[in-house]
Amino acid sequence: MKIAQISPLAESVPPKLYGGTERVVSYLTEELVRLGHDVTLFASGDSITSAELVPVVPKALRLDQKVRDFTPYTCMLIDQVMRRAHEFDVLHFHIELLHFPCFKQLASRTVTTLHGRMDLPDHPAFYRTFPQFPLVSISHAQRRPMPPVNWLATIPHGLFPDMLRFNSEPDDYFAFLGRISPEKGPDRAIRIAREAGVKLKMAAKVDKADRDYFETVVKPMLLDPSIEFIGEIGDQQKSEFLGNARALLFPIDWPEPFGLVMIEAMACGTPVIGFERGSVPEILENGVTGYVVNSVEEAIDAASQVSHLDRWRVRARFEERFAAERMAQDYLGAYERLLDMDGALKVA
């Protein structure tokens, strides 16, 4: 099958540091190539892939100090895909919604994976305007705020099983990995670790939009010597950071569509204590791969129990549910359904 993967340009594929969507695009692209498909990746020029790379911009936009607005570059991306669209059986978009007006005539050959939150007030009217586009959700929770649309599948993310190392004997600390922002709950993570009497290590980036929150809320809490702020880390550091943790704290306060860090922790055998928001109850198996809680108090209680969970079983459940091959096979099934429907429409 000839497949185009169209990635956001904010980060390289895979990202050098923080970046969820581009990381998933990388795992999917490499697995599709391994399975024998002809894949072309539209992405930034500093991406690393075994597929054919179409370098729309020289490097990831977030790392280019001259770039102020990502939208013009996304339009350039869409233009390049349009000019080569006839070459592919399937055009798989990961850029949310900007391509819809340009690809209305080719909608039946497109798949759009929605990676972001769908509960924003402007979304329903948009998706009602473009009902012909086949959509993939990354969790069932992500679908709830949406109007009736052309859902093709729900396909959870997957990772390469050998990408992160399993660790059966962790150190005595909790981990927080992600972005410093109110909805990610870093202040909650600090409170949970403090009350549980466990050291907390925080590997996180601070976006410009969240700088004030970091300075006024989080930074004063870092004066506690039991809290260690590391900053952004890349894939190379994740095995040690997550694998050595007693548990990952995931105290989110927003409807997170997936939460890739949860399965990264599980790949290391590290259980997760996550708040019951968004996809968390779909990803975590309560009492098996972690605990699903509804308050800081419940999280503190879970923190006292989490060491009793079987880390080998956590890793086994990751392999069964969240391997990259399973994700790629799910997408291939979706592509085949799409092409079958397109053929039926042409015959009709």
C-alpha positions in Angstrom: 0.0 0.0 0.0 1.3 3.5 -0.8 0.7 5.7 2.3 1.5 9.3 3.0 2.0 10.3 6.6 1.5 14.0 7.2 3.0 15.3 10.4 2.9 18.6 12.2 6.0 20.7 11.7 6.4 21.9 15.3 8.7 19.0 16.2 10.9 16.7 14.2 9.8 13.0 13.7 10.6 11.7 16.2 11.0 14.8 18.4 14.4 15.7 20.0 12.7 16.4 23.3 9.1 16.9 24.2 6.4 16.1 21.6 3.6 13.6 21.5 2.0 13.7 18.1 5.2 13.6 16.1 6.5 10.8 18.3 3.4 8.7 17.5 3.8 9.5 13.8 7.3 8.2 14.0 6.3 4.9 15.6 3.5 4.4 13.1 5.6 5.3 10.1 8.5 3.0 11.0 6.2 0.1 11.8 4.4 0.5 8.5 7.7 0.4 6.6 8.8 -2.7 8.6 5.6 -4.4 7.6 6.5 -3.8 3.9 4.4 -0.8 2.9 5.6 2.1 0.7 5.4 5.1 3.1 6.2 8.8 2.4 6.6 11.1 5.4 5.9 14.8 5.1 7.7 16.4 8.0 10.5 18.8 9.0 13.9 18.2 7.4 15.6 17.2 10.7 13.3 14.1 10.9 14.9 10.6 10.9 12.9 7.9 9.2 13.3 4.8 7.0 10.4 6.1 4.9 10.8 8.6 2.0 11.1 12.0 3.7 9.6 15.1 2.2 11.3 17.9 4.1 8.8 20.7 4.1 10.9 23.0 6.3 14.6 22.6 7.2 14.0 21.9 10.9 11.4 21.7 13.6 9.6 25.0 13.9 9.7 25.1 17.7 13.5 25.0 17.4 13.8 27.8 14.8 14.2 31.1 16.6 13.1 33.0 13.5 9.7 31.4 13.3 6.8 33.2 15.0 3.7 31.8 13.3 3.4 28.1 12.4 0.3 28.6 10.2 2.1 29.7 6.9 4.3 26.6 7.1 1.3 24.3 7.6 -0.2 25.8 4.5 3.1 25.0 2.7 2.8 21.5 4.0 -0.7 21.1 2.7 0.3 22.5 -0.7 3.1 19.9 -1.0 0.8 17.1 -0.1 -1.9 18.3 -2.6 0.7 18.3 -5.4 1.6 14.7 -4.8 -1.8 13.4 -3.6 -2.3 11.3 -6.8 0.7 9.1 -5.8 -0.9 7.6 -2.7 -3.6 5.1 -1.8 -4.1 6.8 1.6 -3.3 10.2 2.8 -3.0 10.1 6.6 -3.1 13.5 8.3 -2.0 14.3 11.9 -2.5 18.1 11.6 -6.0 18.3 13.1 -8.2 20.3 10.7 -6.4 22.8 8.5 -6.4 20.5 5.4 -10.2 19.9 5.3 -11.1 22.7 2.9 -8.4 21.8 0.4 -9.1 18.0 0.4 -12.9 17.9 0.1 -12.7 16.2 -3.3 -10.3 13.6 -1.9 -11.8 13.1 1.5 -12.6 9.4 0.8 -8.9 8.7 0.5 -7.9 10.6 3.7 -7.6 9.5 7.3 -7.4 12.2 9.9 -6.2 11.2 13.4 -7.4 13.7 15.9 -4.6 14.1 18.5 -6.0 17.0 20.5 -8.9 17.8 22.8 -12.3 17.9 21.2 -14.3 19.8 23.9 -13.6 23.3 22.6 -16.7 25.3 21.7 -15.7 26.1 18.1 -15.2 22.5 17.1 -18.7 21.1 16.6 -19.7 23.7 14.0 -16.5 23.0 12.1 -16.8 19.2 12.0 -20.5 19.4 11.1 -19.4 21.5 8.0 -17.0 18.7 6.9 -18.9 15.5 7.6 -17.3 13.6 4.7 -13.8 13.3 6.3 -13.1 9.9 7.9 -11.8 10.5 11.5 -9.8 8.3 13.9 -10.0 9.0 17.6 -7.2 7.9 20.0 -9.6 7.1 22.8 -13.3 6.7 23.3 -13.2 9.6 25.8 -12.0 11.9 23.1 -15.2 11.4 21.1 -17.7 12.4 23.8 -17.9 16.2 23.0 -18.1 15.7 19.3 -21.2 16.0 17.1 -22.1 12.9 14.9 -19.2 12.6 12.5 -17.6 10.0 10.2 -15.7 8.0 12.7 -13.6 5.3 11.1 -12.0 3.8 14.2 -10.6 4.4 17.7 -7.0 3.4 17.7 -4.9 3.9 20.9 -1.2 4.8 20.6 1.5 2.2 20.6 5.3 2.1 21.3 8.1 -0.2 20.2 8.5 -2.8 23.0 12.3 -2.6 23.0 12.4 1.2 23.0 12.2 1.5 26.8 13.9 -0.8 29.3 12.0 -2.8 32.0 13.2 -2.3 35.6 12.0 -4.6 38.3 13.9 -2.8 41.1 13.1 1.0 41.1 14.5 3.7 43.3 12.5 5.4 45.9 11.0 8.4 44.1 7.9 9.3 42.1 8.2 10.7 38.5 6.4 13.6 36.8 7.0 13.8 33.0 5.4 16.2 30.6 4.6 19.9 30.4 4.4 22.5 33.2 0.9 23.8 32.9 -2.2 23.9 35.2 -4.1 21.2 33.4 -1.1 18.8 33.8 -1.2 19.2 37.5 2.5 19.6 38.5 1.4 21.4 41.7 -0.8 18.4 42.5 2.1 16.0 41.9 4.2 18.0 44.4 1.5 17.9 47.0 0.9 14.1 46.5 4.6 13.3 46.8 5.1 15.6 49.9 2.1 14.1 51.7 3.2 10.6 50.8 6.8 11.3 52.1 8.4 10.3 48.8 10.9 12.3 46.7 9.6 13.7 43.4 11.6 14.1 40.2 10.1 16.3 37.6 11.2 16.2 33.9 9.2 18.8 32.1 9.3 21.7 29.7 7.9 25.2 30.3 6.2 26.8 27.3 6.1 30.6 27.1 2.3 30.5 27.7 2.9 28.8 31.0 5.9 30.8 32.2 3.8 32.9 34.6 2.2 29.8 36.2 5.6 28.2 36.6 7.1 31.3 38.2 4.2 32.0 40.6 2.9 28.5 41.5 5.4 25.8 40.7 8.8 27.4 41.2 8.2 28.3 44.9 7.2 24.7 45.6 10.6 23.6 44.1 12.4 25.1 47.2 11.4 21.8 49.0 14.6 19.7 48.9 12.5 16.6 48.2 11.5 18.0 44.8 14.0 17.8 42.0 13.3 19.7 38.8 15.2 18.3 35.8 13.7 20.1 32.8 13.1 18.6 29.4 14.4 15.1 28.6 14.5 13.1 25.4 13.8 9.4 24.6 17.4 8.5 25.6 16.8 9.5 29.2 13.3 8.1 29.6 14.2 4.5 30.5 16.3 5.6 33.4 13.9 8.3 34.5 10.7 6.4 34.3 12.1 2.9 35.0 13.8 3.9 38.3 10.6 5.6 39.5 8.3 3.8 42.1 5.4 5.3 40.1 4.5 7.9 37.6 2.2 10.6 38.9 -0.4 11.7 36.3 -2.6 14.2 38.2 -4.3 15.9 35.1 -7.2 18.2 35.3 -8.4 18.2 31.7 -9.9 15.6 29.3 -6.5 14.3 28.0 -7.2 12.4 24.8 -4.5 9.8 25.5 -1.5 10.6 27.6 1.5 8.9 25.9 3.6 9.1 29.0 1.4 6.6 30.8 2.3 3.8 28.4 5.9 4.9 28.3 5.9 4.3 32.1 4.2 1.0 31.7 6.8 -0.1 29.1 9.4 0.3 31.9 7.2 -1.7 34.3 6.4 1.5 36.3 2.8 1.8 37.5 0.8 5.0 37.1 -1.3 7.0 39.6 -3.7 8.9 37.3 -6.7 11.2 37.9 -10.0 10.0 36.3 -10.0 12.5 33.5 -10.2 11.9 29.7 -8.7 8.6 28.6 -7.1 7.6 31.9 -9.7 5.0 32.8 -9.2 3.4 29.4 -5.5 3.2 29.6 -5.0 2.2 33.2 -6.3 -1.0 34.7 -7.1 -0.2 38.3 -5.1 -2.3 40.7 -3.0 -3.9 37.8 -1.1 -1.2 35.9 -1.8 1.6 38.5 -4.6 3.3 40.2 -7.3 5.6 38.9 -8.1 8.3 41.5 -10.4 11.3 41.9 -8.6 13.5 44.4 -5.3 14.3 45.9 -6.3 12.4 49.0 -7.1 9.3 47.0 -3.8 9.7 45.2 -1.9 9.8 48.5 -3.6 6.6 49.6 -2.7 5.0 46.3 0.9 6.1 46.7 1.1 3.9 49.8 -0.2 0.9 47.8 1.6 1.2 44.5 4.8 -0.6 45.4 2.7 -3.8 45.9 1.8 -3.9 42.2 3.6 -6.5 40.0 5.9 -4.6 37.7 6.3 -7.6 35.4 2.6 -7.7 34.9 2.6 -3.9 34.2 5.1 -4.5 31.4 3.2 -7.5 30.1 -0.1 -5.5 29.9 1.8 -2.8 28.0 3.1 -5.4 25.4 -0.4 -6.9 25.0 -2.3 -3.6 24.6 0.1 -0.8 23.5 2.8 -2.2 21.1 3.5 -0.3 17.9 2.7 -3.3 15.8 -0.8 -3.5 17.2 -1.3 0.2 16.5 0.0 -0.2 12.9 -2.2 -3.3 12.2 -5.2 -1.3 13.5 -4.4 1.5 11.1 -4.0 -0.9 8.2 -7.4 -2.3 9.0 -8.8 1.3 8.9 -7.0 2.0 5.6 -8.5 -1.1 4.1 -12.0 -0.3 5.2 -11.5 3.2 3.8 -10.4 1.9 0.4 -13.2 -0.7 0.3 -15.8 2.1 0.9 -14.1 4.3 -1.7 -14.3 1.5 -4.2 -17.9 0.9 -3.5 -18.7 4.6 -3.9 -16.9 4.6 -7.3 -18.8 1.5 -8.5 -22.1 3.1 -7.4 
